[in-house]
Amino acid sequence: MILVTGGTGLVGAHLLFKLVNTNQNVRAIYRNERKFGNVKSVFSCYTNDVETLFNKIDWVEADILDIPALSEAFKGVTKVYHCAAFVSFEPDKYGVLKKTNVEGTANIVNLALQHQIEKLCYVSSIATLGDELNNKPITEATIYNPESDNSVYAITKYGGEMEVWRATQEGLNAVIVNPGLILGPGIWRYGTGNFFKRAQKGIAYYTSGTVGLVFVNDVVTVMLQLMESTITNERFVLVAENWRYKNFLQALATSVNGKLPEKMAKPWLLNLAWRFDWFLSKITGKRRQLTKHLVVSLTTDTFYESDKIKKALDFKFTSIDETIAKIGAIYLKQD
C-alpha cells in the first residue's frame, strides 16, 4: 500500500492519477471533502473516467498533526509520498507554517520509522537552497544559510528537510525533491493554475527577476522513478528552465489568448506596494498579497541547475514553452 499526503493539492493529485493508472494500491489522507473537487478537476484534464479512478483511492480522513488518525492511515503502508505542506510568505503565518511543515513532517517520518516503511519521498522546495556564490547556478550542494533573511516559508520547509534527514540517521530510506515553481492544470482558483486565469483577464505588469520553472508531470515522474530506484538519502533540484518573469507572463498570456504585459513594475514601486499591503492587512485583516520576501524573489535574478537528476535517472524535462502551451490549452477547454 502506498500512502500519499497532500493528495488534494496540485502535486498530490497528479501523483494519485499516475498511481491509480498503474493499478497501484493507493491510500490518501484528506482534511476536507470539499477539496476532492481539486482531485477530480485534475483527473478530468487527462481522462473522462474520473469517478472510476477517483474511487480506486482509499481515502482516509486525517490531519498530519493528528497522530492517532495518522497511525490508522499508516497501517499496511510500504511507501510514503509526503506532499502535504502549507505555503505562505506572510510573516504572521509562521506558527501555522511551523506546525504543518515541520511538526507535521516530523509526525510523518516518525510513523514511517515506526511502521518500517520501505521508502519515503518528501516534496520540499528550492526555497530551502542557499544563495548563489560567484555567479554560479544554485544546486543541491548550495548550502542553506540560516543567517540570511529567509522567508518564513523557506525556514519551515528547511525545518521539514531536517526532520527527514534526522529520520534517515535513524534508519529511514528517503529521497527529497526540491522543485521550482510547479506549473500544472486542474486547480485554477489558486496556486500556479490561477496564473492562467489571471493572464486571460490581463496582467498589466511584469517584474525584473527570474524564476525556475518545472512541469508538474515531470515532478511526479521523477518522484515515482526515484522511489523505484535504489537511490536513497539524496535530494534533487527539479527546475526545467530559468525564465525571466517578462517572458513567463507573456507566454502565459499567449497560451490563453490574453493581453501581453508590456510594463515593468519598478523595484522601488514594489517596495512601496508591499509596505502599503502590510498596512492594509493590519486595518482590514485581509491576507497579504505582497510581502518583502516575495518582492525580493520577483526582482532577483536567480538560476538553478538540475544536472544531478538528469544524470541519476537519465531524465529529460519537458520544455517550458511546451508546458505552458499544454496547460493553457487545457484551461481554455475547461473554462
HUHU-V493701 format. One record per residue. N is the residue number from 1. RES is the residue in one small letter. PHI is phi in degrees with one decimal (none if undefined). PSI is psi in whole degrees, 0 to 359 (* if undefined). NEAR is the number of other C-alpha atoms within 10 Angstrom. Layout:
# HUHU-V493701
N/RES/PHI/PSI/NEAR + N/RES/PHI/PSI/NEAR
This chain:
# HUHU-V493701
1/m/none/134/15 + 2/i/-104.9/132/20 + 3/l/-106.4/132/25 + 4/v/-120.6/125/25 + 5/t/-98.5/153/23 + 6/g/69.9/29/21 + 7/g/-68.7/345/27 + 8/t/-94.8/5/28 + 9/g/-93.7/180/21 + 10/l/-62.0/307/23 + 11/v/-67.2/314/21 + 12/g/-60.4/318/23 + 13/a/-66.7/318/27 + 14/h/-65.9/323/24 + 15/l/-64.3/316/23 + 16/l/-60.4/319/27 + 17/f/-60.4/316/22 + 18/k/-64.1/318/17 + 19/l/-67.2/314/18 + 20/v/-70.1/335/17 + 21/n/-74.1/345/11 + 22/t/-107.4/18/8 + 23/n/58.9/35/10 + 24/q/-80.1/150/14 + 25/n/-80.5/113/14 + 26/v/-123.9/134/19 + 27/r/-120.8/140/21 + 28/a/-134.7/141/23 + 29/i/-95.5/151/23 + 30/y/-144.2/157/20 + 31/r/-107.2/330/14 + 32/n/-142.4/125/11 + 33/e/-62.0/337/11 + 34/r/-61.4/333/9 + 35/k/-75.0/351/13 + 36/f/-59.8/333/17 + 37/g/-60.3/327/13 + 38/n/-61.7/315/20 + 39/v/-64.1/314/22 + 40/k/-65.8/324/21 + 41/s/-65.3/318/17 + 42/v/-63.9/314/24 + 43/f/-58.7/322/23 + 44/s/-67.4/345/17 + 45/c/-70.6/341/16 + 46/y/-125.2/347/14 + 47/t/-154.0/158/12 + 48/n/-95.6/350/10 + 49/d/-94.6/52/11 + 50/v/-63.9/309/17 + 51/e/-63.2/320/12 + 52/t/-61.1/314/10 + 53/l/-68.7/318/18 + 54/f/-59.7/320/17 + 55/n/-75.1/352/10 + 56/k/-76.0/344/16 + 57/i/-86.0/134/18 + 58/d/-86.1/98/15 + 59/w/-85.7/129/19 + 60/v/-124.7/125/16 + 61/e/-75.4/118/14 + 62/a/-164.8/151/20 + 63/d/-111.1/143/19 + 64/i/-68.6/354/26 + 65/l/-97.5/355/16 + 66/d/-101.5/93/11 + 67/i/-62.6/316/16 + 68/p/-59.2/316/11 + 69/a/-66.7/321/15 + 70/l/-63.6/321/19 + 71/s/-59.3/321/17 + 72/e/-65.4/319/12 + 73/a/-65.5/334/21 + 74/f/-82.2/351/21 + 75/k/-63.9/124/12 + 76/g/79.9/6/12 + 77/v/-82.8/138/18 + 78/t/-112.4/333/16 + 79/k/-136.8/149/22 + 80/v/-131.4/132/26 + 81/y/-110.9/111/25 + 82/h/-98.2/95/23 + 83/c/-103.7/347/21 + 84/a/-66.5/137/25 + 85/a/-164.7/159/24 + 86/f/-110.3/129/15 + 87/v/-113.3/120/17 + 88/s/-164.2/146/19 + 89/f/-108.3/10/20 + 90/e/-80.5/120/20 + 91/p/-55.3/326/15 + 92/d/-76.9/359/12 + 93/k/-96.9/11/15 + 94/y/-58.1/319/17 + 95/g/-60.4/314/11 + 96/v/-67.4/318/15 + 97/l/-59.5/315/25 + 98/k/-65.0/317/21 + 99/k/-58.1/310/17 + 100/t/-75.4/308/23 + 101/n/-80.2/332/26 + 102/v/-103.0/300/23 + 103/e/-65.5/320/18 + 104/g/-62.4/318/23 + 105/t/-65.7/322/27 + 106/a/-59.6/319/23 + 107/n/-63.0/318/19 + 108/i/-63.2/311/26 + 109/v/-71.0/328/25 + 110/n/-65.0/318/19 + 111/l/-69.9/327/18 + 112/a/-62.0/319/23 + 113/l/-66.6/316/19 + 114/q/-61.6/321/12 + 115/h/-92.4/4/15 + 116/q/52.4/50/15 + 117/i/-68.4/159/19 + 118/e/-73.4/319/15 + 119/k/-164.2/150/20 + 120/l/-128.8/140/29 + 121/c/-115.9/124/24 + 122/y/-109.0/127/24 + 123/v/-90.9/107/24 + 124/s/-101.6/224/25 + 125/s/-161.3/156/22 + 126/i/-67.2/348/23 + 127/a/-63.1/339/21 + 128/t/-87.5/358/25 + 129/l/-86.0/159/20 + 130/g/-75.9/185/18 + 131/d/-89.3/157/19 + 132/e/-62.3/143/16 + 133/l/-125.4/132/9 + 134/n/54.8/37/6 + 135/n/61.1/24/9 + 136/k/-91.9/147/13 + 137/p/-61.1/151/14 + 138/i/-78.5/132/20 + 139/t/-131.2/185/22 + 140/e/-61.3/337/22 + 141/a/-85.6/353/11 + 142/t/-75.8/116/15 + 143/i/-79.9/131/13 + 144/y/-64.3/133/17 + 145/n/-109.0/107/12 + 146/p/-66.6/345/12 + 147/e/-85.4/350/6 + 148/s/-71.8/168/9 + 149/d/-82.8/73/10 + 150/n/-81.6/150/17 + 151/s/-72.0/160/19 + 152/v/-64.2/328/21 + 153/y/-64.4/313/25 + 154/a/-61.3/317/24 + 155/i/-59.4/315/20 + 156/t/-77.5/327/27 + 157/k/-69.3/325/26 + 158/y/-64.4/320/22 + 159/g/-61.0/323/19 + 160/g/-63.3/318/26 + 161/e/-59.5/319/22 + 162/m/-62.1/326/15 + 163/e/-66.6/321/21 + 164/v/-65.6/314/27 + 165/w/-63.5/323/19 + 166/r/-60.6/317/15 + 167/a/-66.6/327/19 + 168/t/-64.6/329/18 + 169/q/-70.9/341/10 + 170/e/-99.6/7/11 + 171/g/114.1/0/10 + 172/l/-80.1/134/23 + 173/n/-87.9/124/25 + 174/a/-146.5/156/25 + 175/v/-132.7/148/23 + 176/i/-122.2/136/23 + 177/v/-113.8/140/22 + 178/n/-118.1/83/22 + 179/p/-76.4/155/24 + 180/g/-80.5/210/23 + 181/l/-71.0/117/20 + 182/i/-89.6/123/22 + 183/l/-104.8/132/23 + 184/g/-166.8/158/25 + 185/p/-91.4/167/29 + 186/g/111.0/323/25 + 187/i/-112.6/99/21 + 188/w/-99.4/346/20 + 189/r/-77.1/334/13 + 190/y/-154.8/177/9 + 191/g/71.0/198/16 + 192/t/-70.2/338/16 + 193/g/-61.7/327/20 + 194/n/-67.3/339/16 + 195/f/-58.8/320/18 + 196/f/-69.2/322/28 + 197/k/-63.5/316/21 + 198/r/-68.8/323/16 + 199/a/-65.4/326/24 + 200/q/-66.6/323/21 + 201/k/-74.1/334/14 + 202/g/114.7/118/18 + 203/i/-107.7/118/19 + 204/a/-76.4/325/14 + 205/y/-121.5/151/15 + 206/y/-120.2/165/22 + 207/t/-110.4/174/20 + 208/s/-89.8/351/16 + 209/g/-87.8/192/18 + 210/t/-122.4/163/20 + 211/v/-143.4/139/22 + 212/g/-90.1/123/21 + 213/l/-118.2/152/22 + 214/v/-155.7/146/25 + 215/f/-80.2/136/25 + 216/v/-58.5/324/22 + 217/n/-67.2/331/20 + 218/d/-69.1/318/22 + 219/v/-59.3/313/24 + 220/v/-65.9/318/21 + 221/t/-61.2/317/14 + 222/v/-62.0/315/20 + 223/m/-58.0/314/22 + 224/l/-63.9/316/16 + 225/q/-67.5/321/13 + 226/l/-63.6/320/24 + 227/m/-70.6/335/20 + 228/e/-88.8/349/10 + 229/s/-87.1/177/11 + 230/t/-91.1/3/8 + 231/i/-71.2/128/15 + 232/t/-139.0/155/17 + 233/n/55.5/43/17 + 234/e/-132.8/159/13 + 235/r/-128.0/158/21 + 236/f/-140.9/129/26 + 237/v/-75.4/132/25 + 238/l/-120.3/90/31 + 239/v/-133.8/118/27 + 240/a/-73.7/312/25 + 241/e/-151.5/152/19 + 242/n/-102.0/122/19 + 243/w/-120.7/151/18 + 244/r/-73.8/146/19 + 245/y/-59.3/326/21 + 246/k/-58.6/310/19 + 247/n/-65.3/322/14 + 248/f/-62.5/309/19 + 249/l/-67.7/326/25 + 250/q/-68.9/322/18 + 251/a/-67.0/321/22 + 252/l/-58.9/312/27 + 253/a/-60.8/316/25 + 254/t/-61.5/321/18 + 255/s/-67.1/336/22 + 256/v/-119.6/18/23 + 257/n/60.5/37/16 + 258/g/-96.8/173/19 + 259/k/-79.3/133/17 + 260/l/-71.4/135/21 + 261/p/-68.6/135/19 + 262/e/-120.6/350/13 + 263/k/-115.0/140/12 + 264/m/-91.3/132/13 + 265/a/-77.9/115/15 + 266/k/-64.8/142/13 + 267/p/-54.8/321/17 + 268/w/-65.4/327/8 + 269/l/-71.2/321/9 + 270/l/-66.3/325/20 + 271/n/-68.2/328/16 + 272/l/-70.3/320/11 + 273/a/-63.9/317/17 + 274/w/-69.1/330/19 + 275/r/-69.7/320/14 + 276/f/-66.8/321/14 + 277/d/-62.7/320/18 + 278/w/-61.6/314/19 + 279/f/-61.7/317/13 + 280/l/-64.5/321/14 + 281/s/-66.7/327/14 + 282/k/-67.7/325/12 + 283/i/-80.0/316/9 + 284/t/-95.2/339/8 + 285/g/81.2/4/10 + 286/k/-75.6/157/11 + 287/r/-66.4/148/15 + 288/r/-68.3/141/18 + 289/q/-99.1/329/13 + 290/l/-130.8/139/18 + 291/t/-129.9/166/22 + 292/k/-56.7/313/18 + 293/h/-68.6/326/17 + 294/l/-67.0/319/16 + 295/v/-63.0/318/17 + 296/v/-59.7/316/14 + 297/s/-63.3/320/17 + 298/l/-72.1/341/20 + 299/t/-116.4/9/20 + 300/t/-110.1/140/15 + 301/d/-86.9/110/16 + 302/t/-131.1/135/20 + 303/f/-126.5/137/19 + 304/y/-118.9/152/23 + 305/e/-126.9/134/20 + 306/s/-118.4/34/21 + 307/d/-62.9/329/17 + 308/k/-62.0/313/16 + 309/i/-72.4/327/20 + 310/k/-60.8/319/16 + 311/k/-76.8/319/10 + 312/a/-64.7/322/12 + 313/l/-116.3/5/13 + 314/d/51.5/50/9 + 315/f/-99.5/141/16 + 316/k/-121.0/123/11 + 317/f/-75.6/150/19 + 318/t/-69.2/137/15 + 319/s/-64.6/150/13 + 320/i/-70.8/328/20 + 321/d/-56.3/311/13 + 322/e/-66.3/320/11 + 323/t/-59.2/308/20 + 324/i/-64.5/319/24 + 325/a/-62.0/317/16 + 326/k/-63.6/312/14 + 327/i/-66.9/319/22 + 328/g/-59.9/319/26 + 329/a/-64.9/320/15 + 330/i/-66.8/319/19 + 331/y/-60.7/313/22 + 332/l/-63.3/326/14 + 333/k/-70.7/321/9 + 334/q/-87.2/341/13 + 335/d/-64.1/*/8
